[in-house]
C-alpha cells in the first residue's frame, strides 16, 4: 500500500483516468505491456504497431498536463522518486528513468486516428496531454483492477469453465438487443464475463444505476453462476479507433477465450473485401483471442419479433432500431420506452430512480388508475411504472 501521507518527494499531478490506465499495465491487463515505455520503445511501437512481437496500437506513455508537471519533468534526474497526486492524495510514485518530449499532434492521431481539435473527445484529451513523457518503474495505490481479477478468479473456481467469453457494454440504457447479445453468447460458453464500461463523466443514468439494471436482468432471467458483471475502467486510451484492439487485449489478459462485439461497437471499422466482411481486427490476427462480431439486431414489424438484420427478409422500413440515444431521449423526458425496446421492469427501475418523488400522491394515482385486490396495499413509483406499462401491451415482447 502506498502511503497517502506527505513526504519530501516532488510531485506529479494526474487524474484518476491516468491512475487507472497505469494500473492496467501494472496488473498485466495490457500484456505484454507492463510498464511505461521509454523513448526508443515508444518510437518502435509508433513505427510498427507491435511491442515484443504482440500487437499494440500506440506507445504506452504518460505525459501529464500543466506547467507544474512540465517544470518537474524537465528538471527531474534519473533515479528520482516522484509522487503521483490524484485529487490531493498520494496514490503512487515513479522512479524516473527517462523524460522525453512528445509530439502531441502525433499522439492524438495515434489514439483517435485523426487530428481534429474540434472533436469534443479530442479537445478534452488535449486539455490533459502535456509535452513531456516520463518512463520508469512505478507503484500505485489503486485496487480496482486487482478486484476485477479476483472476482473473475472466484467465478472460475465455482464452475471450472473450459470456455470463457466476454462482452463489453455501457448499457446506457440496457435494452432488448443487449439481452439478445448476452443470450446468444451464453449459449456457446461456460462462463460469460460482462465488462460494464465505467465512464469518467457525469451522466443522467449513473454507473450504479446501469449496474443495478444489468444485475437485475442477470439475477432474474439468466442461469445462476454463469454470468459475472465487473466494472471496466473505460479510460482515455479506449476513446479512439483502436478501442476494439485494446478491448481484445484486455479480455484475453483477464482470462477470456472469446470477445463478442456488436457490429456497431466503436473501433471495429467494418468493411467489405472481395464480398467478405472484415474489420480492423483482421490486421491483428496474431491477437490470442477469438473475436466474434455479431450483426445488428432490430425488431421487425412483419416478423413480429427481434431479429438479426442478416436473417430478416423484410426491408429496413419494417425495422425498429435499438438506438441507445433515442431510447435515452425518451427516458430523459420521463417517458416509458415501449416494452419492445426495453423490458418493462428495467424501465420501471430506471424511471423510479431517475425521477424520485415525481408524483405528489403516488398511492392515490395508483388506486385510481389500476385494479387492485380490494385490500389496502402500499405501492411505490416502480410499481406505478410497471402497472402503467401493462396498459400499453400491444406487442409480443412484453
DAHUPE-V248563 format. One record per helix or strand of 2 or more residues. SS is the DSSP state (@ for helix, = for strand). FROM is the first residue (numbers start at 0). TO is the last residue. If there is no record, write none. Layout:
SS|FROM|TO / SS|FROM|TO
This chain:
=|9|12 / @|15|25 / @|38|47 / =|49|50 / =|53|54 / @|66|74 / =|80|85 / =|88|100 / @|103|111 / @|119|125 / =|131|139 / @|143|158 / =|163|168 / @|175|186 / =|190|197 / @|206|220 / =|226|232 / @|235|237 / @|242|252 / =|257|261 / =|270|272 / =|275|277 / @|279|283 / =|289|293 / =|296|299 / =|304|307 / @|315|317 / =|318|320 / @|323|331 / @|343|353 / @|361|368 / @|380|389
